[in-house]
Structures are given as structure tokens and as C-alpha cells.
Amino acid sequence: MIGQDRHDENSWRPQPRFSASIISARQLRNFNDAGGIAVNFDVMKAMKPDINISGSQSELLSFWETRSASGFITQPKFSANLLTVRFITSGHIIYSHRGGDVLGSRTHATLAGFEGIKDVCASRALSSISGTIAVKTLIAANKALTGNDHAGLPSLSPVAEMTTPGMMALFCTVKLVKSQINDSMQQPDLILPMIQEIMSYQLLSAWPRLENKPLNESTPASSCRLNLAVDYIHANLSSELTLADIASIAGISVRSLQDKFRKEIGRTPIQFIIDQRLERAHHDLLSAAKATWSISDIARHWGFVHMSDFGQRYRRLFGCSPSDTRREAPFTR
């Protein structure tokens, strides 16, 4: 999707269906040269690319899904009067913008234009669904919604919390359209204008307006960094976790990470990780799916090597021993 300007087909071209699985530096170069999408992909140094992208794009709308084990960095190939709405289902994304960083995660969707973006950095284990729409389309929709022929595009926030019914409905629409759009791309004159109109009205109705106040530690962007850290911990509880990795994922220093956990959660990151692992162990002790697992198997799975230490921590948190919990499990009755 290219807005008002035309570009060569290597930069952008309409594609009812596109799909790529990129697992080498050579494939990455070839995709950038001939992929026909609006951004160039790259990965961090010493990182082998592992990127999967599929979707559809036309002059009216673009929808695509991205999955990446390696993470990646993208840069726009050209300037265009477009807005991209992105919903993160795992991992996170950081938009480096001339006005500051914008963070997207499972709890915060993002809305970003091409104008002023330096790059977009996606974390490892990323999964997202995105859609792009022209600014002029949203302006026309806003005039229709408000009945004001002089209405422009309202000041929309770069992030939106995924807690309101309107935002959840918008996510479901983008997800549904992405899964069914391929056939519709073959008949743009009949189907796409209606989809475009519905998407525009939904986005304008659900998306929060930008508040003109300075960023500080209590803003959603600050909370979003903590959410990124918490999401990463939850996704990797059964794996090795380091404070340096967690802080890097959140885009902050280890000291800031520790301060945020103490101030906003009331525990250190290490205490939070241990408690979350104990919660998972508690769940497994009660789960019929883990009935054949011994208590020590469950403890080791969640990173507890010494059973005496596991038992003491478990008792402090739940007020009983792991064996007491196992005896109370429904499948033992």
C-alpha cells in the first residue's frame, strides 16, 4: 500500500497473497530486494534471521501477520501518508520515532505513521497482526462520522490499552479480515471499500485520543515497559531468566527494572519470578494433566533444584506443603 505516490515494484506492489519464511541472511537480502513490501528487514548482529510474514496488500488496505523467533528491525523504504495499527500477541515492539519511543505489547496496541519513524525493533518470540490504512481514508471517515465536512484527522494516541470492548472488537475485526481477505483482494471494487469503511469507523470510534501532557513515570509508556518485563517473564518462566535479558526486553537498565518492580509491584524482580514459578508449580500439583509427575519433577521443571528450599518457599506462600497440595488434588479423590 503506497498512499499517493508511486514506487517501483521492488519497493511496493499490490499482492493478493504474499508469504515468506526467512531463515538466512541471503534470504533476508533477497526478500528486501524483491519482496515488494513497504519496509526493509534486518536483524541484530550475530543473530540468524527467523522471520515469517504473510498477508495481502492493495491500494486500499493491507493486512499481514508476522512471527519471528529471532526478532528483527525494519525501516520504511519511503515516506507515505499511512497509518499502521498493530496488535501484539507475544513479544513486543519498539517504534523509534523523532518524538520518542512508542512501545507495543500484548496489553498495548500501537498506531504509527510512516512519517518520522527511524526504525521499528521487534523482540524475539514476536507474534503480531497488523493492518495499514491511508490517512486520507480516515479523514473521510471522520467527516462522515461527525457530519462535519471540515473535520480532519483527530489526534490519536500512539498506544491503546487492550482492555476496552471497542479495542477488543477492533482486534477481532483485523484478525478476521486478515484470515479471509485473500479472496476479497481479487474483487477490490466490490468488497474492499466496505471493509475499508468498517475498519475506519471502528478504529476512529475505539482508539483513544492523544492527551497533551508531558511523559512521566506514571504514563502508559512507563507502565508499558514494566508490562513488557512481566510478559517476558511469564513467557519464559520454565527457562533461564537473567535481569539483564529482562531489562533489555523492556528497554531499560537493570537498576530501572529493579526500581519499577519495587515501586509498582512491591517485590524485586527475583522475588516476582520465584513467586510466579511457585504459582505454576502449585497449579501443576493440582492438575490432572500432571498426575504422573512427581513433586520433584514439577519442582525441577520450574527451576527449583533443592527440594528443601522449594518446600520452604512453597509453605511460606501457600501455607501448606507441596505434598499436602497433591493430596488435595481433585484427581486423587
N, C-alpha and C positions, 0 to 999 in steps of 0.2 A: 504494500500500500504506500503511495508516494505523495499524496496530497496534490498540490497544484503543479509541481514541477515534474518533468520527465527525466528519467535517468536511463543509462544503458542497462541491458538485461542482466549483466553481472551484478549491478548494484541492487536492482529490484525488477521483478517481473510478476505478473499475475500467475498464480499457481493454484488450481483447484485442489490439488493434493501435493504436499511435499513432505519428505521424510528423510532423515539422515541419522546414521549411527556412527559417531566419530570416536575412534579408539587409537588413533596415531597422529603424530604431528603432520604427516603427509596428507592424511585425510582432512585434517583441520585446514591446511593451506588450500587444498582443492575445493573444499566447501566454501571458504571465504571468497575464492576466485570465481566460483560458478554457482554458488547457492541461490543467488537471486533474491536474498532477503535483505533487510534494511540495515543490518549490523554486521560487524566483523567479530569473530570469536577468537579468544586467546585463553591460555591457562597460565597459572603461576609457574615460575621457573622450577625445573626438576620435577614437574608434575605431568604425568602421562594423561592426555585427554580421555575422558569418558563422558561423552555428551550425546544424548538422544533428543531429537527435536522433530515434531510432526505437526502439521496443521494445514491451513488453507489461507490464501490471501488474494484479495481482489482490490479494485479501485475503491470499493465501498467499505469493506470490512476485512479484518484479518483476525484469525483465531489460531492459537497454537499451544501445544503442551511441551514442556521442557523437563527432562530428567537428567541429572548429572551426578555421578559418583565423585568426580574429580573437582567439581566447581569450575567456574570459568569467569572471564572478564569480557564484556562486549563494549564496543564503541560504535556510535552511529556512523554510517557511511556518508550521510548527507544530512542537511538540515531540512526538516519538514514540519508542517503545521499539523502535527498529530498528537494524540494523547493515547498512552498505553495504560490499561488497567491490568493489574497483575494480582493473582491470588496464589499465595504460597501454601502448599500442603505439607511440605517438610523442608527443613533448612531455612535459609534466609538470604535476602538480597540487600545490598547497599548501593544506592544511587549516589554517585559523586557529582554534585551539582554546584554551579557557581554560587548559589545561595546557601550551600551547606549540604550535609549528608541527609539522605532520606532512607529509613530502614523499613524493610518489608519482612514480615514473618507470618507464621500461621495465625497469629492474633491480629495482624495489621495488614490490610491490603494496601496497594500503592497505586497512585495515579501520577504519571510522569509524561511530560512532553519531550520532544527531541531537542528543543531549544535549550541551550545552556548546559546540557549533560556532558560531562567529561568521560565518564565510563560507568558501567554497571558491574559490580562484583558479586558473583553468586557463590555461596558457600558449597562445601562438599555435601553430598547427600541431598541435593536440591531437587524438589519437585514443584512445578508451578503450572498454572493455566492462565493464559493471557489473551487479551483482545485489544486491538488498536482501532481507533475511530478518528476521523478528521475533526478538527476544531470547528470548522465551518458547519459541519453537520450538527454538532452540539449547540452551536449558536442558533441555528434554525429551529432546533427542537425546543430550546429555551424560549424563543419568541412565541412558539405555538403553545407552550405550557402556560406562559404568563399572560398571553394575549397582548403583549407589548411589542410592537414592530421595531422599537428602538433598543430592545434588550440585547445585551451582549452575553458573553460567557461569564457566569458568576465565578468568584474567586473560590475555587475548590481546594480543599486541604490535600496535601500530598499523600497523607495516610488516612486510613479509615479503620476504626476498630470493627472487628468481625463479630459484634455482639448484637447488633440490631436486626430485626426481621427484614428490613429493607436491604441491608448488606448481604444477608444470607440468601435472600431471593435473587439478588444480582449475581452472586457467585453461582447459584444453581442454574441461572439462565446462561451464563458464559460457559459453564461446564456442559450443559445440554447442547447448546449451539455448536460448541467445539466438536462434540461427538457425532453430530448429524449434519454439519454444514457442507461436507464434501459434495454430496449430490446437488445441493442448492446452488453451489458455485457454477454449475453448468447452466443455470437459468437465472442469471442475476437480475434481469428485468422484471421477473415475476416474484421472486422470493426475497432477495437480499434487501430491497428497500424497506420491506415490512420489518425484517429482523433489525435493520439499522435503526428504524424509528423506535421500536420497542426497547432496544438497548439504550438508546439515547435518553428516552423518558425515564427508564428505570435508574440509570446512572445519575441523572440530574436530581431525581427525587430522593435517592438513598444516600448519595455521597455528602459528607459533612462539608460545610463552608469553612473557609480559612479564617481563623481569628487573627487579628492584627495585634499580636503581643509577642514580646521577645522570648526566645527559647531559654528555659532554665531547667533546673534539676527536676522540677515537678511536671514537665511537659510530657506528652505521649512519646516523643522521640527518646527521652531519657528512660522512661519505663520500658520502651520497646527494646532497649539494649539489655535490660535485665530479663525481659521475656525471651530474647534470643538465647541468653545463657541458660535459662531454665529449660527451654525447649531442647537445647542441645544436650543437656544433662539427662533429661527424660529419654531422649532417643538413644543414648549411649550408656545407660546405667549398667548393662552387663559387660561393658568393655572398659578398657583402661581410660581413665579420665585424669587430665592434669589441669591445674589452674591456668597455666599458660595457654593451653589449647582453648579452654572455655573463654578466657578473656579475649583471645584472638577472634573467635567466632563472634563475640559481642562487639568487637571493635573498640575495646577499652583496655586500659592497663590492668595488671593483676591487682594493684592497690585499689583502683576504682572498683573493680569487681568485688573485692572484699568489703569495701565501704558500702556498696549498693546492697549487698546481701544483709549486712548488719542493720542498715537503716530501714530497708523495705521489707525484709523477711524476718529479721530478728535472729538470724543464725549466720554462722560463717558458711562459705561455700562447701567446705569439707563436711561440716555438720549436716548441711542440707542433703548432700549426696548420700551420706551414711543413712540418714533417716529415710530417704526415698528408697534405698536398697532394702532397708528393713521392711518398709511397706510392701515392696514387691515380694519379699520372702514370706511375709505374713499372708499375702494373697495366695501364694503358691501352696503354702501349708494347708490352706482351706480348699484348694481346688482339686476337683476330681480328676482333672487332666494331668495332675502331678501326683496322683495317688501312689504310683510305683516308685517315685523318687524318695530317697531317704532324706532325713532332715539335713544331714551333712552335704548331700548332693545339692539341695536347694541353697544352703548357705554358701557353698563354693561357687555356685552359678552366679550369685550376686556379690561375689568378691570377698567373702568372709573366709579366711583361711584357717583361723584358730577358732575352734568351736566354743571354747570357754569365753572368749571375747564376744563372739556372736551371741551366746546365751545371755551374757550380762547386759549387752546393749539392747537385746530384744526385750528382756524383762523390764528394763527401765522405761522403754517406750510403750509396751503393751500391758505391763502389769502381770504377766504370766510367762511361763517358759515356752519355748518352741514346741516341746512335746505336749504340753497342755493344750496348745492350739491345735495340734494334729489330732489329739484325742477328741476334740470338739468338732472336728470337720464333719459336714453332713454325710460324706461317703463312708465314714467309719461307724455310723449308727445302724 
